[in-house]
């Protein structure tokens, strides 16, 4: 004999003793609904499955018929076998997680294309572009940090360095080309106004097409064997004292300036003089 819960439709195996225990009042072990089993008795399982007798434990007999609200019929039925006979799952089994719908859109409607998730890709492109810019700026950074040395060592870079300084506010040192400087009409003689002194005279010429700073002049006195006897360096303020030119303007392009030096006479050991521009 079977009883079916009117609330959740769960079917349980029930005995006469269980029916008489509380005048047919039972509680569903699945949904906890209380109902009168006499009103919901079944001779066979729904679907035509043959009934299986159950052997529930005997219930204690009371002096009078009372309703036991804690009577649970779930233990009186082999739920898995009963549900297997009905072709349905265990009523206490958790519901499966919903799955995504794969229904096709109605005719005449075009599904909206999914927006591409390009956030990570855009970030990667930004990093890549930034790295390329940094690599391209490295030569400019090096040129800006070393613009004075580069301007002197690499005259061909002065136009580029000039543009860079015009933007950044830096200044370039004056152009220099020591190879374009020469000393002409030089002579060495005794100074008539200073006994024991020699007078060195000449003309410094600038063959370059641009003005350049006056150089420092180094004078070396050597013996007959070529051994240096004396050496001294003269600044423009010293060898141009009498000419008194504008030192800040530099030696003009294709220009010249007189040179006049006074040195102590080293004696007969010095037989030659050498002039170098620094």
Secondary structure, DSSP 8 states (H G I E B T S, - for coil): -EEE-TTT--EEE--HHHHHHTTTEEE-TTT--EEEGGGGEESS-TTS--------------SS----TT-BGGGGS-HHHHHHHHT---TTS-------------TT----------HHHHHHHHHHHHHHHHHHHHHHHHHHHTHHHHHHH-GGGHHHHHHHHHHH---------GGGEEEEEEEEEE-TTSTTEEEEEEEEEE-SSS-B----EEEEEE-TTS-EEEEEEE-HHHHTTTT---TTT-B-TT-EEEEEEEEE---TT--EEEEEE-
